[in-house]
Amino acid sequence: MAAGAPRIFVSHLAGVPVFDPNGDQVGRVRDLVVMLRVGRRPPRLLGLVVELSTRRRIFLPMTRVTGIESGQVITTGVLNVRRFEQRPTERLVFGELLDRRVTLVESGEEVTVLDVSVQQLPARRDWEVTRVFVRKGKKGGAFRRAKGETLTVGWLSVTGFSLEEHGQGAESLLATFEQLRPADLANVLHHLSAKRRAEVAAALDDDRLADVLEELPEDDQIEILGKLKEERAADVLEAMDPDDAADLLAELPTADQERLLSLMQPDDAADMRRLMSYEEHTAGGLMTTEPIVLRPDATVADALARVRNPDLSPALAAQVYVCRPPDETPTGKYLGTVHFQRLLREPPYTLVSAVLDDDLQALDPEAQLPVVAGFFATYDMVAAPVVDEAGALLGAVTVDDVLDHMLPEDWRETEFHLNDESDDETGDTSGKGVVPHGS
């Protein structure tokens, strides 16, 4: 290698922003693409998988990378915005190389890959994988990291990357993406192989997996849930928002539904059954059964304390519902709503019953989706109460659930497509179709 040529460990590139020459951010690095070569030659780094602001993933060749420094990648500004498609000869570093079990050539000992470094070749624009950071000893389980000596060795000092491996771990991959929002981590999982997706799901804790499942397409949800042990699948469903869990359960065969419901806590199972009793595109089918419910003698201070719960979505935290006992849905008589902005304007000791919005009509559980959407548009709401004929609060519909059901069924898998002429705008006018990434 040339003196001073930078050696970069790939873990430092996960999620870093990518900028054009004008300093405008075009996306973030989500993976690296390498090509394994015949014999003992180190893999060639072909380029980066970059996620644009539209969630589309594109391929950025290393020939169009002009700098990697200070937590950022600089490009020439010329991008081909075709969606990235992995070729058979290519490997994704985060998705396929990290956590792999390989063998030290000298000792024959099995080690786990924690990281790899890449380096630019002297007097050329080509990049290669040069070093491998490994840990000796057995792999850690889903909830703990194995202890063992770590060391950095040259690529030629290990073997086993080209072999198909079963039971590949997910620790380093999860550590790489641990700061991602659930929707972004779901996007990562969606682009992994089914085998790798199952391994990552197995390593996530129940709450994190529940959050991610809520953001995945239906087919991925069913696939992942089906690969979990039934007891754990029930635990994950309990950790999900009730409406999302009910939607997922409704897609399973009746026998599977009943087995999972029987393994859940009785109260949670009762909520699931209640939600599943409503037609999907009604207020009852859209609602969550866990809004913020307060009695009329609660104070503004009590309400603000409940609103501060970090586990609440912004939409559910936007208002509280005041009801007679019991406090769990279905509640006693629904009295009205107190909006978050009103809570901020009142003294802490004020009773919530004194600041109610009781003029706003609640939704009927049988109200169809167009009616629900019209309600939100008319009153500029982000959440709305659902009340039955007896006046009991059944739950609340949030605007995100309305959008989920108004968008096309495959919207989570559909790119926000750019203009069809975007390829021409990026300089790709060849019309030759698919070409190798490395060309």
Residue, then its C-alpha position, 0 to 999 in steps of 0.5 A: m500500500a502507498a504510504g499514507a493511504p487511509r485504512i478505514f474500518v467499515s463500522h465507521l461508515a455505517g449511516v454517515p452522510v453522503f454529500d455532493p461537491n456543493g455540500d448538499q446531502v444526497g443520502r446516507v451509507r447503508d452498506l458496502v459492496v465487495m466482490l470476492r475474487v478467485g484464489r487468495r486475492p483480497p476482495r475489491l470494494l466496488g462501491l457503497v449502497v446509499e439510501l436517498s431521502t426518498r428511501r430508495r437505495i442506489f449504488l455509488p461506485m467508488t470511482r465516484v467517491t472523491g473523499i472519505e473523511s470526518g464522518q462523511v463521504i464526498t461524491t463527484g455529484v454524478l449519481n445513477v438513481r436506479r435502485f440497487e440490485q445485488r449481483p450474484t458475485e457481490r457481497l454486502v459487508f454489513g449484511e453478509l461479512l460481519d459476524r461470519r465465523v472464519t478460520l485463522v490460517e496459521s492456527g486453524e482456530e475459528v473466530t468471529v468477524l467484528d469489522v473489516s478495513v478497506q484501503q485504496l491501492p497506490a496510484r489507482r482508484d481501486w479499493e480493497v479489503t485489507r484487514v479483518f478485526v476478529r474475536k476468538g472464542k465462541k459466539g455470543g448469544a442473542f442477549r450477551r456478547a461473547k468474551g475473548e481476545t480480539l485481534t486485527v489480521g490481514w485478509l490472507s490470514v483468514t479463510g472461510f468468507s466464500l463458504e455458505e454459513h448457517g447460523q450466522g450471528a447478528e451482533s455486529l450488524l445490530a451494533t452497526f445500526e443500533q441508532l436507527r429508527p424502527a422504520d429505518l431498521a425495518n428497511v434494512l431488514h427488508h433488504l436482507s436475505a430471509k436467512r439473515r433477516a431471521e437471524v437479526a430478528a432472533a437477536l433483537d429484544d422483544d420491544r425492539l422487534a415489536d417496533v420494527l415489525e410494525e414498520l415492515p411489509e405484511d409478508d415480512q411480518i408473517e415470515i419473521l413471526g413464523k420463524l419465532k418460537e410460539e412463546r416468543a411470538a406471543d410476547v412480541l405481539e404483546a409488545m406491539d401496538p394493539d391495533d398493529a398486532a391485531d392486524l398481523l394476527a388477522e392475516l394468520p390462519t385461525a388455528d395459529q391465531e388461537r394458539l398465539l392468543s392462548l399464550m398471551q396475557p388474558d387482558d392483551a388477548a381480550d384486546m386483540r379479540r375485540l379489535m379483530s371483531y371489527e372490520e379492518h377499515t372501520a374506526g374500531g379496526l383502526m383504533t388502539t386500545e391504549p390511549i391516555v385515560l384520566r378520571p375527571d379529578a386528575t390534575v393538569a400535572d397528572a396529565l402532563a406526567r402521562v404525556r411525557n411517557p417516552d413510549l407514547s407516539p407523538a399522536l397518542a401524546a397529543q391529547v388525553y381522554v377524560c372518563r368515569p371509572p373504569d380507566e381501562t378501555p372500554t371505560g366508564k362514560y366518556l366525558g371529553t378530550v383535553h388537548f396537549q396545548r391546552l394542558l400547557r396553558e393551564p396551572p398544574y393544579t387545575l382539574v382536567s374536568a375543568v378544561l375539557d373539549d366536550d363539543l367534539q363528536a367522537l367516532d363510532p366504531e363502525a365508521q368507515l375509513p372515508v368518514v374517519a379520514g374526513f373527520f381528521a381533515t375537518y377538525d385538523m386532528v392527529a388522534a380521535p376518540v372512538v366511543d360506543e353506543a353506551g358512551a364508553l371509550l373504546g380506544a383512539v384512532t391516530v392519523d398514522d393508522v389512517l394513512d397506513h390504510m389509505l396508502p396502497e397496500d404495498w406502500r412500504e415496499t414501493e419507492f417514492h419514484l423520482n422523475d422517469e428522466s432522472d437517469d438522463e439527468t445523471g448522465d446515463t444516456s446509454g440505454k444499454g440496460v443493466v451493467p456490472h456495478g464495478s464497470 
